Amino acid sequence: MRPIATGAKLIGLIISVMAVVSGATIGGVMLDRLVLADFVPAKYLQKAAQPDFKLISEAWNIISKRYVDHQAVQSQKLTYSAISGMVNALGDTGHSTFLSPDMLSIESHFLQGNFSGIGAQIKVKDGHIVILAPMDGSPAQHAGLQTGDIILRVNGEDITGLPVEDAVTRIAGKPGTSVTLTILNPRSGQSREVTIVRAEITVQNVRWQRLPGSKTAHMRIAGFSQGVAEEVRKALTEIRNKGLTALILDVRDNPGGVFDEAIGVASQFLSGGNVVLEKNGEGDVKPVPVKPGGLAPGIPLVVLINGGSASGSEIVAGALKDASRGKLVGEKTFGAGTLLQGFGLSDGSAILLAIAEWITPAGHIIWHKGVTPDVEVSLPAAAIPLYPDREKGMNPAQLQASEDTQLLRALELLDHLEKG
């Protein structure tokens, strides 16, 4: 399994809600992961931890013997909740996390580019279940779900305060079945009910379209699944053959994926230097250099980012910003800047633990801080980003009339660059 960068995960639990009941990152987590380490036997536990395990055992026995609702005392649920609690206590909200065996399976499918469900990544924030990003072409996106939307109820049941795992079990289901969500838009304060039919989802990670009335290509990267860097190379070749002279690289609502793919994508636009720096717990810093042979190190470029851009997206955006390769337009990114290593547990579950953090080539910390745009532009409250599929058949007037203020600002910057 290749290293992955998630948010990515990406992310207090970035979870793509899939048909498999699970509870942590369902498909599409991000971009900071490594192959699972071997199960760590109990004999290697520190002796200093033994009194704490005794305390946990005491609590377990009291709950098992004295709790009034004996049916609620389920061994696996208590165990998984305890492990999740330990990881959450580290404060790496939304990134370091516990994954059940089902979660690991789903994440694998996401990295391969296919899964089932409603196609939305979620996280817990301030006790609420929040949409990190809807996936391109997913039922969630078609239903109008947006980054930052809060899921208040699932089929009429209040899910406020639930762990993300429990929220996922309520939202997930088989393709063809439906789920009704009560959604709060925190920007407008309005709530609405949305019924979504779950589906099989194949992620189309790389798409592009010539923007009407211009020589600018709009390239959308939805995630960094395996093979994305090569897809970007093919798209860049097509763009060059079409005679287009500028590019808007759109990584809004991109949660990350495979680490090497993010490095490969950034390297298409850089002629040298580093893509990112990796800093471990001892303070040692290891540079990750640009891969040679990039196809577009000189094309005029603007990068679109927002709060759903995480992990691999942040690595790419940070590298291009530090190299002054193009302006970043939009909103500050998520801040999922750690390398996650998976430590396998004996029942097939795992702990994804931050073992290093990503730093941009110029030394800017991504973790919890995100990448700040050069030109800050927010979308109107009800606006939906304009992606290449929606641009087909548009004329220049229709493009200018769209509510995607971020895309229009990026196009304006490129126009000024070409004229000046």
BAPA-958405 format. One record per residue (C-alpha): residue number from 1; x, y, z. Coordinates in steps of 0.5 Angstrom, whole numbers, plus 2048, in hexadecimal, padded with zeros to 3 digits. Layout:
N
NUM X Y Z $
...
***
This chain:
420
1 800 800 800 $
2 803 807 7FE $
3 804 80C 803 $
4 7FD 811 803 $
5 7FC 818 805 $
6 7F6 818 808 $
7 7F1 81D 80B $
8 7F2 81A 807 $
9 7EE 81A 80D $
10 7F0 81C 80C $
11 7ED 81E 813 $
12 7EA 81D 819 $
13 7E7 818 816 $
14 7E6 819 80F $
15 7E1 814 80C $
16 7DE 813 806 $
17 7D8 810 808 $
18 7D7 80A 804 $
19 7D3 804 804 $
20 7D7 800 809 $
21 7D5 801 810 $
22 7DC 804 813 $
23 7DE 80A 817 $
24 7E4 80E 815 $
25 7E6 80F 80E $
26 7E2 80C 809 $
27 7E5 80D 803 $
28 7E9 813 801 $
29 7ED 814 807 $
30 7F3 818 805 $
31 7FA 818 804 $
32 7FE 817 80A $
33 7FF 80F 80B $
34 804 80A 80B $
35 803 802 80A $
36 800 7FF 811 $
37 806 7FD 815 $
38 806 7F7 819 $
39 801 7F5 81F $
40 805 7F7 825 $
41 805 7F2 82A $
42 803 7F3 831 $
43 80A 7F1 834 $
44 80D 7F8 831 $
45 808 7FC 835 $
46 80B 801 839 $
47 80B 7FF 841 $
48 809 806 843 $
49 803 805 83F $
50 801 7FF 843 $
51 7FD 803 849 $
52 7F9 806 844 $
53 7F7 800 841 $
54 7F5 7FD 848 $
55 7F1 804 848 $
56 7ED 802 841 $
57 7EC 7FB 844 $
58 7E9 7FD 84A $
59 7E4 802 846 $
60 7E2 7FC 841 $
61 7E0 7F8 847 $
62 7DC 7FD 84A $
63 7D8 7FE 844 $
64 7D8 7F7 842 $
65 7D5 7F5 849 $
66 7D1 7FB 84B $
67 7CE 7FF 845 $
68 7C7 7FE 845 $
69 7C6 7FD 83D $
70 7CA 7F6 83D $
71 7C8 7F6 835 $
72 7CC 7FC 834 $
73 7D2 7F9 837 $
74 7D5 7F7 830 $
75 7DC 7F5 831 $
76 7DF 7F7 82A $
77 7DB 7FE 82A $
78 7DE 7FF 831 $
79 7E5 7FD 82E $
80 7E5 801 828 $
81 7E2 807 82C $
82 7E8 807 831 $
83 7ED 807 82B $
84 7EA 80D 828 $
85 7E9 810 82E $
86 7F1 80F 82F $
87 7F3 812 828 $
88 7EE 818 829 $
89 7F1 81A 82F $
90 7F7 81B 82B $
91 7F4 821 829 $
92 7F6 820 821 $
93 7EE 821 820 $
94 7EC 81E 819 $
95 7F3 81B 817 $
96 7F6 816 81C $
97 7F0 811 81D $
98 7EE 80A 81E $
99 7EB 806 818 $
100 7E7 7FF 819 $
101 7E8 7FA 814 $
102 7E2 7FC 80F $
103 7E5 803 80F $
104 7EC 801 80D $
105 7E9 7FD 807 $
106 7E5 803 805 $
107 7EB 807 805 $
108 7EE 802 800 $
109 7E8 803 7FC $
110 7E9 80A 7FC $
111 7F0 80A 7FA $
112 7EE 806 7F4 $
113 7E9 80B 7F2 $
114 7E3 807 7F3 $
115 7DE 806 7F9 $
116 7D6 807 7FB $
117 7D2 80B 7FF $
118 7D0 813 7FE $
119 7D7 815 7FD $
120 7D9 81A 802 $
121 7DE 81B 807 $
122 7DD 81D 80E $
123 7E0 81F 815 $
124 7DE 820 81C $
125 7DF 828 81E $
126 7DC 82B 824 $
127 7D8 825 825 $
128 7D5 825 81E $
129 7D5 821 818 $
130 7D8 825 813 $
131 7D9 824 80B $
132 7E0 825 80A $
133 7DF 824 802 $
134 7DA 821 7FD $
135 7DD 81D 7F8 $
136 7DD 81F 7F1 $
137 7D7 81B 7ED $
138 7D4 818 7F4 $
139 7CD 818 7F6 $
140 7CF 81D 7FC $
141 7D2 822 7F7 $
142 7CB 821 7F2 $
143 7C7 823 7F9 $
144 7CB 829 7FA $
145 7CF 827 800 $
146 7D5 82C 801 $
147 7DB 82C 805 $
148 7D9 82F 80C $
149 7D2 82D 80C $
150 7D0 829 813 $
151 7CC 823 813 $
152 7C7 824 818 $
153 7C2 81E 818 $
154 7C2 817 814 $
155 7BC 814 812 $
156 7B9 819 817 $
157 7BE 817 81D $
158 7C2 81C 820 $
159 7C9 81A 81F $
160 7CC 820 823 $
161 7D2 81E 828 $
162 7D2 817 824 $
163 7D9 814 823 $
164 7DB 814 81B $
165 7DB 80D 81B $
166 7D3 80D 81E $
167 7D1 812 819 $
168 7D4 80E 813 $
169 7D0 808 815 $
170 7CA 80C 814 $
171 7CC 810 80E $
172 7CF 80A 80A $
173 7CB 804 807 $
174 7CA 800 800 $
175 7CA 803 7F9 $
176 7C3 805 7F7 $
177 7C0 806 7FE $
178 7BF 80D 801 $
179 7C0 811 807 $
180 7BD 818 809 $
181 7C2 81D 80C $
182 7C0 823 810 $
183 7C6 828 80E $
184 7C8 82F 811 $
185 7CB 834 80D $
186 7D0 838 812 $
187 7D1 83E 80D $
188 7C9 83F 80C $
189 7C7 83C 812 $
190 7C1 838 80E $
191 7C0 831 80F $
192 7BD 82C 80A $
193 7BB 825 809 $
194 7BE 821 803 $
195 7BD 81A 801 $
196 7C3 817 7FE $
197 7C3 810 7FA $
198 7C9 80C 7FC $
199 7CD 80A 7F5 $
200 7D3 806 7F3 $
201 7D9 80C 7F2 $
202 7DE 80C 7ED $
203 7E3 812 7EE $
204 7E5 816 7E8 $
205 7EB 819 7EB $
206 7EE 81D 7E6 $
207 7E9 821 7E1 $
208 7EB 828 7DD $
209 7E7 82C 7D8 $
210 7E9 833 7D4 $
211 7E5 839 7D7 $
212 7E1 83C 7D2 $
213 7E4 842 7CF $
214 7EB 841 7D1 $
215 7F1 83D 7D0 $
216 7F1 83A 7D7 $
217 7F0 833 7DA $
218 7EC 832 7E0 $
219 7EF 82B 7E3 $
220 7EB 828 7E9 $
221 7EF 823 7ED $
222 7EA 820 7F2 $
223 7EE 81B 7F6 $
224 7F5 818 7F6 $
225 7F3 811 7F4 $
226 7F9 80C 7F1 $
227 7FA 80E 7EA $
228 7F8 816 7EB $
229 7FF 818 7E9 $
230 7FF 815 7E2 $
231 7F8 817 7E1 $
232 7FA 81E 7E2 $
233 800 81D 7DD $
234 7FB 81B 7D8 $
235 7F7 821 7D9 $
236 7FC 826 7D9 $
237 7FF 822 7D2 $
238 7F7 823 7CF $
239 7F7 82A 7D2 $
240 7FE 82C 7CE $
241 7FB 829 7C8 $
242 7F5 82D 7C8 $
243 7F9 833 7C8 $
244 7F7 836 7CF $
245 7FC 83A 7D2 $
246 7FA 83B 7DA $
247 7F7 836 7DF $
248 7F3 837 7E5 $
249 7F4 831 7EA $
250 7EE 82F 7EE $
251 7EF 82B 7F4 $
252 7E9 82E 7F8 $
253 7E6 829 7FD $
254 7EC 824 7FB $
255 7ED 820 801 $
256 7F4 81D 7FF $
257 7F5 815 7FE $
258 7FC 812 7FC $
259 802 816 7FE $
260 806 814 7F8 $
261 801 817 7F3 $
262 801 81D 7F7 $
263 808 81E 7F6 $
264 807 81C 7EE $
265 802 821 7ED $
266 806 827 7F0 $
267 80C 825 7EC $
268 808 826 7E6 $
269 809 82D 7E7 $
270 810 82E 7EA $
271 816 82E 7E7 $
272 81A 82C 7EE $
273 81B 82D 7F5 $
274 816 82A 7FA $
275 80F 828 7FA $
276 80F 827 802 $
277 813 826 808 $
278 811 821 80D $
279 813 822 814 $
280 813 81C 819 $
281 811 81C 821 $
282 819 81D 822 $
283 819 823 81E $
284 81D 820 818 $
285 81B 823 811 $
286 81B 81F 80B $
287 81A 823 804 $
288 815 820 7FF $
289 818 822 7F8 $
290 815 824 7F2 $
291 814 81E 7ED $
292 818 820 7E6 $
293 814 820 7E0 $
294 80E 824 7E1 $
295 80A 826 7DB $
296 808 82D 7DD $
297 80D 831 7E1 $
298 80C 837 7DE $
299 805 838 7DC $
300 801 83E 7DF $
301 7FD 83B 7E5 $
302 7F8 83C 7EB $
303 7F6 837 7F0 $
304 7EF 837 7F3 $
305 7EF 835 7FA $
306 7EA 835 800 $
307 7E8 832 807 $
308 7E7 82B 804 $
309 7EE 82B 801 $
310 7F2 826 805 $
311 7F8 822 806 $
312 7FB 821 7FF $
313 7F7 827 7FC $
314 7FB 82B 802 $
315 802 828 800 $
316 801 82A 7F8 $
317 7FE 831 7FA $
318 803 832 7FF $
319 809 830 7FA $
320 806 834 7F4 $
321 805 83B 7F9 $
322 80C 83A 7FC $
323 80F 83A 7F5 $
324 80B 840 7F3 $
325 809 83B 7ED $
326 802 83E 7ED $
327 7FD 842 7F2 $
328 7F8 83E 7F7 $
329 7F1 840 7F6 $
330 7EB 83F 7FB $
331 7EB 83D 802 $
332 7F0 83A 808 $
333 7F1 833 807 $
334 7EF 82D 80C $
335 7F6 82D 810 $
336 7F7 825 810 $
337 7FF 825 80F $
338 801 81F 812 $
339 804 818 810 $
340 7FF 813 813 $
341 802 80C 814 $
342 7FD 806 815 $
343 7FF 801 81A $
344 7FB 7FB 81A $
345 7F7 7F8 820 $
346 7F6 7F0 821 $
347 7EF 7F0 81E $
348 7F0 7F4 818 $
349 7EE 7FB 81A $
350 7F4 800 81A $
351 7F6 807 81D $
352 7F8 80C 818 $
353 7FD 810 81C $
354 801 817 81A $
355 808 815 81B $
356 80B 81B 817 $
357 808 822 814 $
358 808 825 80D $
359 80C 82C 80C $
360 80C 830 806 $
361 812 831 803 $
362 813 838 805 $
363 812 835 80C $
364 80A 837 80D $
365 807 832 812 $
366 800 82F 80F $
367 7FE 82B 815 $
368 7F8 82E 818 $
369 7FA 835 815 $
370 7F8 833 80D $
371 7FB 837 807 $
372 7F9 83E 806 $
373 7F6 840 800 $
374 7FA 846 7FC $
375 7F3 849 7FA $
376 7EE 847 7FF $
377 7E7 847 7FC $
378 7E1 843 7FF $
379 7DB 840 7FB $
380 7D4 843 7FC $
381 7D0 83F 801 $
382 7CC 83B 7FC $
383 7D1 83A 7F7 $
384 7D4 834 7F4 $
385 7DB 834 7F1 $
386 7DB 833 7EA $
387 7DF 82D 7E7 $
388 7E1 82B 7E0 $
389 7DB 827 7DF $
390 7D6 82C 7E0 $
391 7DA 831 7DC $
392 7D9 82D 7D5 $
393 7D5 831 7D0 $
394 7D5 837 7D4 $
395 7D6 83E 7D1 $
396 7DA 843 7D4 $
397 7D4 847 7D6 $
398 7D2 841 7DA $
399 7D9 840 7DD $
400 7D9 847 7DF $
401 7D2 847 7E2 $
402 7D3 841 7E7 $
403 7D4 841 7EE $
404 7DB 83E 7EE $
405 7DE 845 7F1 $
406 7E5 841 7F2 $
407 7E5 83E 7EB $
408 7E4 845 7E8 $
409 7E9 848 7EC $
410 7EE 843 7EA $
411 7EC 844 7E3 $
412 7ED 84C 7E4 $
413 7F4 84B 7E7 $
414 7F6 847 7E1 $
415 7F3 84C 7DC $
416 7F7 851 7DF $
417 7FE 84D 7DF $
418 7FD 84B 7D8 $
419 7FC 853 7D6 $
420 801 856 7DB $
***
